[in-house]
């Protein structure tokens, strides 16, 4: 699959709404409010931004200007049916026309920390809802001395993803329907030892995602992915056939954008707390029950991490401008030989704003 570089941005806004198309008695029919986050992924031409290296900042500025019209407003005055899906349509239209943003691949609206809807240009909606449970487990097949072989526990998080063609409809899968599907699973998983559950004698993230898929998909045919966070920085996606893990790293670094216009503050020495997410796809190891050990990913990335953390990025050899897109490409060049399963890199300078470099299946966007 050919390589794609997508820039990403997010912007918050606070607003009130009523969603009158929901069934009588539904709480969202009443006037209520949310702290929304609008999100966008776009393939941007090299010359679109005002200067080389400025694409991420320009996309973020366009999105902030777009949603400013919604901030502290009654959304029903702007949209008759302000569902997350219709808000995403509204944002997409304004970005393309008034914002002049080309190459829009996906626009989403996250209405709470745990739910949202992303819409692509073909009117396909990706609706997601996040859940949490607390449980113990151990991995019986790991090598002797591996920490996961000891009984331990996690605050697991699970995202149910549903994708469907909206065909002009105002609403995709209702979040309440996802809640109803999750409720019996929560009763089985919360405050237990996962190894004791039938089918989970080796409860890796991958096998837990597979187990959940088997429980949910027959009742939700539009289910597209199950995401399992084993920790806050690592987890697994499963789409019914393929496994994909991710491992997050954070690093602190300084930079200058030397090609920014004279007087632009980005020419000055400044810095960011970066979030890096490495995505890797591999077949399941039938003995160990995982694809790749999260610890192995971290260890193999360590030499590259040491060159990034607490350094001036402009001093990295072979890096022209340390904007998120070029820095993601530099990281790929450094790490690809030791992590051949790597097929996507997400790099964020600020929350939700950065770039995704992908040469495999793009997959779902994780919430910020």
WOFEN-V564905 format. One record per residue. N is the residue number from 0. BURIAL is + if it has 16 or more other C-alpha atoms within 10 Angstrom, else -. D_CENTER is the distance of its C-alpha to the mean C-alpha in Angstrom with 1 decimal. Layout:
BEGIN
((N	BURIAL	D_CENTER) (N	BURIAL	D_CENTER))
END
This chain:
BEGIN
((0	-	20.6) (1	-	20.9) (2	-	18.6) (3	-	16.4) (4	+	15.3) (5	+	13.0) (6	+	13.0) (7	+	10.4) (8	+	11.6) (9	+	11.5) (10	+	14.7) (11	+	16.0) (12	+	19.1) (13	+	21.2) (14	+	23.2) (15	+	25.3) (16	+	25.5) (17	+	27.3) (18	+	26.1) (19	+	29.5) (20	-	28.6) (21	-	27.5) (22	-	30.4) (23	-	33.2) (24	-	32.6) (25	-	28.8) (26	-	27.9) (27	+	25.6) (28	-	28.9) (29	-	30.1) (30	-	29.3) (31	-	26.4) (32	+	23.7) (33	-	20.1) (34	-	18.2) (35	+	15.8) (36	+	12.9) (37	+	12.9) (38	+	10.2) (39	+	11.3) (40	+	10.9) (41	+	14.4) (42	+	16.7) (43	+	19.3) (44	-	22.9) (45	-	24.2) (46	-	26.7) (47	-	24.7) (48	+	24.1) (49	-	27.3) (50	-	27.3) (51	+	25.8) (52	+	22.7) (53	+	22.1) (54	+	19.6) (55	+	16.6) (56	+	18.9) (57	+	20.5) (58	+	17.4) (59	+	16.5) (60	-	20.2) (61	+	20.4) (62	+	17.6) (63	+	19.3) (64	+	22.6) (65	+	21.5) (66	+	20.3) (67	-	23.3) (68	-	25.3) (69	+	23.5) (70	+	23.5) (71	-	26.0) (72	+	27.2) (73	+	28.1) (74	+	25.7) (75	+	28.3) (76	-	30.5) (77	-	28.0) (78	-	26.8) (79	-	29.0) (80	+	26.2) (81	+	23.2) (82	+	20.6) (83	+	16.9) (84	+	17.4) (85	+	20.5) (86	+	19.0) (87	+	16.3) (88	+	19.4) (89	+	21.3) (90	+	18.8) (91	+	18.5) (92	+	22.4) (93	+	23.0) (94	+	20.7) (95	-	22.4) (96	-	25.9) (97	-	26.4) (98	+	23.6) (99	-	24.6) (100	+	21.1) (101	-	21.4) (102	-	19.1) (103	+	16.7) (104	+	14.4) (105	+	12.1) (106	+	12.6) (107	+	11.1) (108	+	12.6) (109	+	11.4) (110	+	14.8) (111	-	14.5) (112	-	12.3) (113	-	12.0) (114	+	12.0) (115	+	11.2) (116	+	12.0) (117	+	10.8) (118	+	13.9) (119	+	15.0) (120	-	18.4) (121	-	20.0) (122	+	19.5) (123	+	17.2) (124	+	15.1) (125	+	12.0) (126	+	12.5) (127	+	10.8) (128	+	12.4) (129	+	11.9) (130	+	15.2) (131	+	16.8) (132	+	19.9) (133	-	22.1) (134	+	23.8) (135	+	25.8) (136	+	25.8) (137	+	27.2) (138	+	26.8) (139	+	30.3) (140	-	30.1) (141	+	28.8) (142	-	31.5) (143	-	34.0) (144	-	32.9) (145	-	29.1) (146	-	27.7) (147	+	25.8) (148	-	29.2) (149	-	30.2) (150	-	29.6) (151	-	26.8) (152	+	24.2) (153	-	20.6) (154	-	18.8) (155	+	16.6) (156	+	13.6) (157	+	12.9) (158	+	10.7) (159	+	12.9) (160	+	11.6) (161	+	14.5) (162	+	15.1) (163	+	18.5) (164	-	20.6) (165	+	21.4) (166	-	24.7) (167	-	25.1) (168	-	24.6) (169	-	23.5) (170	+	21.3) (171	+	19.4) (172	+	19.1) (173	-	20.2) (174	+	18.2) (175	-	21.5) (176	-	21.9) (177	+	18.7) (178	-	20.3) (179	-	23.5) (180	+	22.2) (181	+	20.6) (182	-	23.7) (183	-	25.9) (184	-	23.3) (185	-	22.9) (186	-	26.6) (187	-	26.7) (188	+	24.1) (189	+	24.5) (190	-	27.0) (191	+	28.1) (192	+	28.3) (193	+	26.0) (194	+	28.6) (195	-	31.1) (196	-	29.2) (197	-	30.6) (198	-	28.4) (199	+	26.5) (200	+	29.1) (201	+	26.7) (202	+	23.4) (203	+	20.9) (204	+	17.2) (205	+	17.8) (206	+	20.9) (207	+	19.6) (208	+	16.8) (209	+	19.7) (210	+	21.9) (211	+	19.6) (212	+	19.3) (213	-	23.1) (214	-	23.4) (215	+	21.1) (216	+	21.4) (217	-	25.1) (218	-	24.6) (219	+	21.5) (220	-	22.2) (221	+	19.2) (222	+	16.9) (223	+	14.5) (224	+	12.4) (225	+	12.8) (226	+	10.3) (227	+	12.4) (228	+	11.8) (229	+	15.3) (230	-	14.9) (231	-	12.7) (232	-	11.9) (233	+	12.1) (234	+	11.6) (235	+	12.0) (236	+	11.1) (237	+	14.3) (238	+	15.3) (239	-	19.0) (240	-	20.0) (241	-	17.6) (242	+	15.9) (243	+	13.0) (244	+	12.4) (245	+	10.3) (246	+	12.1) (247	+	11.4) (248	+	14.3) (249	+	15.4) (250	+	18.4) (251	-	20.8) (252	+	22.4) (253	+	24.7) (254	+	25.1) (255	+	27.2) (256	+	26.5) (257	+	30.0) (258	+	29.9) (259	+	29.0) (260	-	32.0) (261	-	34.8) (262	-	34.2) (263	-	30.4) (264	-	29.2) (265	+	26.6) (266	-	29.7) (267	-	30.5) (268	-	29.3) (269	-	26.2) (270	+	23.1) (271	-	19.6) (272	+	17.7) (273	+	15.0) (274	+	11.8) (275	+	11.5) (276	+	9.2) (277	+	11.5) (278	+	10.9) (279	+	14.2) (280	+	15.9) (281	+	19.4) (282	-	21.9) (283	+	22.5) (284	-	25.3) (285	-	27.6) (286	-	29.4) (287	+	26.7) (288	+	24.2) (289	+	21.2) (290	+	20.1) (291	+	19.9) (292	-	20.7) (293	+	18.0) (294	-	21.0) (295	-	22.1) (296	+	18.9) (297	-	19.4) (298	-	23.1) (299	-	22.9) (300	+	20.6) (301	-	22.9) (302	-	25.3) (303	-	22.8) (304	+	21.3) (305	-	24.9) (306	-	25.3) (307	+	22.3) (308	+	22.7) (309	-	25.4) (310	+	26.4) (311	+	27.1) (312	+	24.8) (313	+	27.5) (314	-	29.7) (315	-	27.5) (316	-	29.6) (317	-	28.4) (318	-	25.9) (319	+	27.2) (320	+	24.9) (321	+	22.1) (322	+	19.6) (323	+	15.9) (324	+	16.6) (325	+	19.9) (326	+	18.8) (327	+	16.0) (328	+	18.9) (329	+	21.2) (330	+	19.1) (331	+	18.9) (332	-	22.6) (333	-	23.3) (334	+	21.4) (335	-	21.5) (336	-	25.0) (337	-	24.2) (338	+	20.9) (339	-	21.7) (340	+	19.0) (341	+	16.3) (342	+	14.9) (343	+	11.8) (344	+	11.3) (345	+	8.7) (346	+	11.0) (347	+	11.0) (348	+	14.5) (349	-	13.9) (350	-	11.2) (351	+	8.7) (352	+	11.4) (353	+	11.8) (354	+	11.5) (355	+	10.2) (356	+	13.2) (357	+	13.2) (358	-	16.5) (359	+	15.4) (360	-	13.6) (361	-	10.5) (362	-	8.9) (363	-	6.3) (364	-	3.1) (365	-	1.8) (366	+	4.5) (367	-	6.3))
END
